[in-house]
Amino acid sequence: MTVITISRELGSRGTAIAEKVAQALGVDCIDKEVLAEMARQSGLSVEVIVEAEERLLSQPRVISQEMRHLFAADQRNRSGAMDQTTYVRQMTEAIRFLAGQGNVVLVGRGSQVILHEHPGALHVHLYASPEVRARRIQRRRELAELETASQIIQQADKARQEWFRRFFTGVDWKNPSYYNLLIDTGRIAEEIAVDTIVRIAQMPSIPE
Protein backbone atom coordinates (compact mmCIF):
# COMPACT_ATOMS: atom_id res chain seq x y z
CA MET A 1 0.00 0.00 0.00
CA THR A 2 1.64 3.23 -1.19
CA VAL A 3 1.41 6.42 0.87
CA ILE A 4 3.71 9.28 -0.12
CA THR A 5 3.65 12.85 1.15
CA ILE A 6 5.23 15.58 -0.95
CA SER A 7 6.28 18.83 0.69
CA ARG A 8 7.51 21.44 -1.76
CA GLU A 9 8.77 24.97 -1.94
CA LEU A 10 7.27 27.35 -4.46
CA GLY A 11 9.32 27.00 -7.64
CA SER A 12 10.70 23.55 -6.77
CA ARG A 13 8.48 21.87 -9.41
CA GLY A 14 6.96 19.86 -6.58
CA THR A 15 3.43 19.61 -7.94
CA ALA A 16 4.62 18.38 -11.36
CA ILE A 17 6.91 15.83 -9.73
CA ALA A 18 4.14 14.62 -7.41
CA GLU A 19 1.78 14.14 -10.36
CA LYS A 20 4.40 12.19 -12.32
CA VAL A 21 5.20 10.00 -9.31
CA ALA A 22 1.52 9.18 -8.88
CA GLN A 23 1.19 8.42 -12.58
CA ALA A 24 4.25 6.14 -12.55
CA LEU A 25 2.90 4.23 -9.55
CA GLY A 26 -0.68 4.17 -10.80
CA VAL A 27 -2.03 5.87 -7.68
CA ASP A 28 -4.05 9.00 -6.94
CA CYS A 29 -2.39 12.39 -6.52
CA ILE A 30 -4.24 14.27 -3.78
CA ASP A 31 -4.01 18.03 -3.32
CA LYS A 32 -7.19 20.07 -3.08
CA GLU A 33 -9.12 16.81 -2.91
CA VAL A 34 -8.40 16.98 0.82
CA LEU A 35 -10.89 19.84 0.97
CA ALA A 36 -13.48 17.70 -0.77
CA GLU A 37 -12.98 14.96 1.83
CA MET A 38 -13.32 17.53 4.62
CA ALA A 39 -16.59 18.65 3.06
CA ARG A 40 -17.81 15.06 2.80
CA GLN A 41 -17.03 14.30 6.44
CA SER A 42 -18.55 17.52 7.76
CA GLY A 43 -21.59 17.53 5.47
CA LEU A 44 -20.71 20.98 4.15
CA SER A 45 -20.10 22.15 0.60
CA VAL A 46 -16.58 22.37 -0.80
CA GLU A 47 -17.19 26.08 -1.37
CA VAL A 48 -17.74 26.66 2.35
CA ILE A 49 -14.58 24.72 3.20
CA VAL A 50 -12.54 26.65 0.63
CA GLU A 51 -13.85 29.99 1.90
CA ALA A 52 -13.05 29.01 5.48
CA GLU A 53 -9.50 28.03 4.51
CA GLU A 54 -8.93 31.26 2.64
CA ARG A 55 -10.19 33.31 5.57
CA LEU A 56 -8.09 31.39 8.06
CA LEU A 57 -4.94 31.81 6.00
CA SER A 58 -5.41 35.44 5.08
CA GLN A 59 -7.06 36.73 8.26
CA PRO A 60 -6.22 34.32 11.11
CA ARG A 61 -7.69 36.58 13.79
CA VAL A 62 -10.85 37.68 12.01
CA ILE A 63 -13.89 35.44 12.39
CA SER A 64 -16.63 35.87 9.80
CA GLN A 65 -20.26 34.96 10.27
CA GLU A 66 -19.83 32.18 7.69
CA MET A 67 -17.02 30.66 9.73
CA ARG A 68 -19.14 30.80 12.85
CA HIS A 69 -21.78 28.75 11.04
CA LEU A 70 -19.10 26.36 9.80
CA PHE A 71 -17.92 25.47 13.28
CA ALA A 72 -21.13 26.01 15.26
CA ALA A 73 -22.12 22.35 15.26
CA ASP A 74 -19.32 21.19 17.54
CA GLN A 75 -17.88 24.34 19.03
CA ARG A 76 -18.80 26.32 22.11
CA ASN A 77 -15.85 28.68 22.22
CA ARG A 78 -15.93 30.92 19.13
CA SER A 79 -12.44 32.40 19.52
CA GLY A 80 -10.05 32.54 16.56
CA ALA A 81 -7.75 29.94 18.16
CA MET A 82 -10.58 27.45 18.50
CA ASP A 83 -11.67 28.01 14.91
CA GLN A 84 -8.15 27.27 13.73
CA THR A 85 -7.93 24.22 15.96
CA THR A 86 -11.20 22.86 14.66
CA TYR A 87 -10.18 23.43 11.08
CA VAL A 88 -6.86 21.60 11.59
CA ARG A 89 -8.69 18.75 13.29
CA GLN A 90 -11.02 18.37 10.32
CA MET A 91 -8.09 18.52 7.91
CA THR A 92 -6.20 15.95 9.98
CA GLU A 93 -9.14 13.56 9.93
CA ALA A 94 -9.51 13.95 6.16
CA ILE A 95 -5.81 13.31 5.47
CA ARG A 96 -5.69 10.31 7.77
CA PHE A 97 -8.77 8.87 6.10
CA LEU A 98 -7.30 9.32 2.62
CA ALA A 99 -3.99 7.79 3.72
CA GLY A 100 -5.89 4.90 5.28
CA GLN A 101 -7.35 4.08 1.88
CA GLY A 102 -3.80 3.68 0.58
CA ASN A 103 -2.22 4.21 -2.84
CA VAL A 104 -2.02 7.98 -2.67
CA VAL A 105 0.47 10.77 -3.16
CA LEU A 106 -0.53 13.58 -0.81
CA VAL A 107 0.69 17.05 -1.74
CA GLY A 108 1.22 19.62 1.00
CA ARG A 109 -1.31 20.62 3.68
CA GLY A 110 0.95 19.41 6.47
CA SER A 111 0.51 15.76 5.50
CA GLN A 112 4.12 15.00 6.44
CA VAL A 113 3.37 16.19 9.99
CA ILE A 114 -0.07 14.59 10.27
CA LEU A 115 1.21 11.24 8.94
CA HIS A 116 4.62 11.39 10.61
CA GLU A 117 3.96 8.14 12.48
CA HIS A 118 2.03 6.47 9.65
CA PRO A 119 3.59 3.04 9.09
CA GLY A 120 5.23 2.71 5.69
CA ALA A 121 4.61 6.29 4.55
CA LEU A 122 7.38 7.92 2.53
CA HIS A 123 7.84 11.61 3.29
CA VAL A 124 9.56 13.69 0.61
CA HIS A 125 10.66 17.33 0.63
CA LEU A 126 11.46 19.06 -2.67
CA TYR A 127 13.46 22.28 -2.60
CA ALA A 128 15.89 24.44 -4.58
CA SER A 129 17.90 27.57 -4.01
CA PRO A 130 15.98 30.87 -3.97
CA GLU A 131 17.82 31.92 -7.15
CA VAL A 132 16.75 28.80 -9.06
CA ARG A 133 13.17 29.07 -7.86
CA ALA A 134 12.98 32.77 -8.71
CA ARG A 135 14.16 32.13 -12.28
CA ARG A 136 11.54 29.41 -12.67
CA ILE A 137 8.79 31.65 -11.36
CA GLN A 138 9.94 34.48 -13.62
CA ARG A 139 9.69 32.22 -16.68
CA ARG A 140 6.43 30.58 -15.62
CA ARG A 141 4.64 33.85 -14.92
CA GLU A 142 6.42 35.79 -17.69
CA LEU A 143 7.64 38.47 -15.29
CA ALA A 144 9.81 41.28 -16.58
CA GLU A 145 12.02 41.53 -13.48
CA LEU A 146 13.77 38.71 -11.62
CA GLU A 147 13.47 40.79 -8.45
CA THR A 148 9.68 40.52 -8.65
CA ALA A 149 9.94 36.74 -8.77
CA SER A 150 12.37 36.79 -5.83
CA GLN A 151 9.87 38.77 -3.78
CA ILE A 152 7.13 36.26 -4.63
CA ILE A 153 9.40 33.44 -3.45
CA GLN A 154 10.20 35.23 -0.19
CA GLN A 155 6.54 35.96 0.51
CA ALA A 156 5.54 32.36 -0.24
CA ASP A 157 8.23 30.97 2.07
CA LYS A 158 7.19 33.30 4.87
CA ALA A 159 3.50 32.49 4.44
CA ARG A 160 4.13 28.74 4.49
CA GLN A 161 6.37 29.02 7.54
CA GLU A 162 3.73 30.99 9.41
CA TRP A 163 1.01 28.55 8.34
CA PHE A 164 2.86 25.66 9.93
CA ARG A 165 3.77 27.57 13.07
CA ARG A 166 0.18 28.62 13.62
CA PHE A 167 -1.66 25.44 12.70
CA PHE A 168 0.87 22.90 13.98
CA THR A 169 2.10 24.56 17.18
CA GLY A 170 5.44 25.92 16.10
CA VAL A 171 6.39 23.19 13.60
CA ASP A 172 9.30 24.09 11.31
CA TRP A 173 8.22 22.61 7.97
CA LYS A 174 11.83 22.53 6.73
CA ASN A 175 13.01 20.40 9.64
CA PRO A 176 14.58 17.31 7.96
CA SER A 177 13.32 15.05 10.76
CA TYR A 178 9.87 15.13 9.13
CA TYR A 179 11.22 13.60 5.91
CA ASN A 180 12.76 10.39 4.63
CA LEU A 181 14.01 11.96 1.43
CA LEU A 182 15.07 15.50 0.52
CA ILE A 183 15.76 16.38 -3.11
CA ASP A 184 17.33 19.58 -4.45
CA THR A 185 15.50 20.03 -7.75
CA GLY A 186 17.95 22.74 -8.70
CA ARG A 187 20.65 20.08 -9.00
CA ILE A 188 18.62 16.91 -9.61
CA ALA A 189 16.71 16.69 -12.90
CA GLU A 190 12.95 16.28 -12.64
CA GLU A 191 12.90 12.83 -14.25
CA ILE A 192 15.63 11.60 -11.90
CA ALA A 193 13.72 12.97 -8.89
CA VAL A 194 10.58 11.15 -10.05
CA ASP A 195 12.47 7.91 -10.66
CA THR A 196 14.18 8.12 -7.24
CA ILE A 197 10.92 8.62 -5.37
CA VAL A 198 9.22 5.81 -7.28
CA ARG A 199 12.09 3.39 -6.67
CA ILE A 200 12.19 4.10 -2.95
CA ALA A 201 8.40 3.85 -2.66
CA GLN A 202 8.55 0.41 -4.26
CA MET A 203 11.24 -0.90 -1.94
CA PRO A 204 10.16 -3.19 0.90
CA SER A 205 10.15 -1.66 4.36
CA ILE A 206 13.28 -2.19 6.41
CA PRO A 207 12.55 -4.41 9.44
CA GLU A 208 12.96 -2.68 12.80
N, C-alpha and C positions, 0 to 999 in steps of 0.2 A: 504494500500500500504506500503510494508516494505522497508525501507532504513536504512541500518546499516553500519557504518564505523568502521573498526577495525584498530587501531594503535597498533603496537607491537614492543617490543624490541627483538633483536636477542637472541634466546634461551628461549623465553617466550612461545614457542609452539603456537604462534599467528596464523600462517598460517593454521595449523591443526585444531585449534579451529574454525577459520573462515569458513573453508570448512565444518566442521560438523554442524555448526549453519545454514549455507545455505542449507545443505542437510535436516536438521530437519524441516526447514521452507518451503522447496520445492522451493527455489529461487536460482538465479545465484550468484556464488561467482566470483567477478571481481578483478583481479590483473593486470597482464600484458595485459589483454584485453583492458585496458584504452589506451594503445599504438595503438592497432588496430583501436579503435574509432578515435583517433587523426589522424591516417593515412587516414581513410575514409573521415573525414571532410576536410582534407587538400588536398586530392587527391594524396598523396604520398604513397610509399610503406612502410610497417611496418619496413623493414630493414633500410630504411633511418631514420625513427623516432627513432629506437633503437640505431643506430649509433650516432645520434645527442644527445640522452640522455646520452649515455656513455661518449661522449666527453665533454658535459656540466658538468657532475659530476666529471670526472677525471681531466679535464683541463679547469676550468671555465673561464680562461682568454685567452685561445688560440682558435682562430677561424679558422677552416679548410675551404678549398674551398667548400667541400660538405655542410657544414653548411651555407655558404654564399648562395648557391643555394637553400637550404631549406627555408630560410627566405626572399629570394630576392623578392618574389611576393608582399609582403605587407610591406616592410621595406626599409626605405631610409638610416637610420643611421645603420652602420654595426658594431658598437662597441659591445664588449662582453656583457655589461649590457643590451643592447637592444635585443641581441640574447636570453639571459636568460629570459627577460621579455616576449618576443614573445612565447618562449617555454612554460612558465607557463600559459600564456593566452590560448594557444591551449589545454594544459592539463586541465585547468579549464573548458573550454567549453565542453570537452569530458566528464569529470566527472559529470558536471551538466546535460548533456544530458542523460547519463546513469542513474543518480538518478531520472531524470524526467520520465523515463520509469517505474520506480518502481520495487519492488521485487528484490532487489539486496543487497548483502553484498560486500562492497567495501573495499579492503585491501590496506592500506598504501597510498602513493603518495599524502599526504597532504589532503586527502578527508575530514578529520575532520575539517580542516580549511576552505576549499572551501565550504563545506556544513554546516558551523556553524549555519547559519540562516535558513537552510532548514526545513520547517515545518514537524514535526513528525519524523525526523531522530534521530536514536539512535547512539550516539558516544561512542565507547568503547576503553579503553586503557588496554592492557595486558602487565604485567611486572613481574619481579622477581628479587631477589637479584643478584648481579654480581657473587657470589659464585655458586648459583644454576644454573644460565645460563651457566657459564663456565663448570660445570660438565656435563651439557647436551650436550654442543658443543663438549667436549672431547669425550663423548661416541658416538655421532652421526658421528663425523669425524674420530674416532678411532685414536686420538692423544695420543702420549706417555706421554706428560707432561701436567699437568693441567695449568701450567703457560702459555703455548702456547695458550690454549683456552681462558685464561683470557686476553691475549693481543688481541686476535681476538675480544672479547667482547668490550674491551676499544676502539679499532679502529672503530668498527661498530657504537658505541654510538657517538663517535666524528664526524664521517662522517655524520650520520643522523642529528645531531645537526647543523652542518654547512650547510647541505642541506636546512634545514628549514630556517635558518637565512638568507641565500643568496636568496632563491627563494620566501620567504614569508616575507621579510622585518623585520627580527629580531624576528620572531615568535619562542617561546620556545615550542617545541613539547610535552614537559612533563608537561606543565601548565595544571592543572586539570580543569581550566575553559573551556577548549575545549571539555570536556568529560562529559557524563551523568553517566558513570559507569567505575570504575577502578578495575581491578581484579589482585591480586597477585597470579600468577600461581605457585609460589613456595610453597604456603600454601593452595591454593584451587585446588582440583583435576580437571583434564581436563573435565571430564564428568559433574561435578557440574558447572564449568564455562560455558560450552555449554548450560546446562539446564537453568542457570540463565539468560543468554543473550536471549535465546529463549522465556522464560516466560515474561521477560520485554518487548521484542519486540511485543509480542502478547497482551499486556495490552492496553486498550484504553487510548488515550491521556488525560492528566489532563486538565480540562477547565481552562482558564486563569482567 
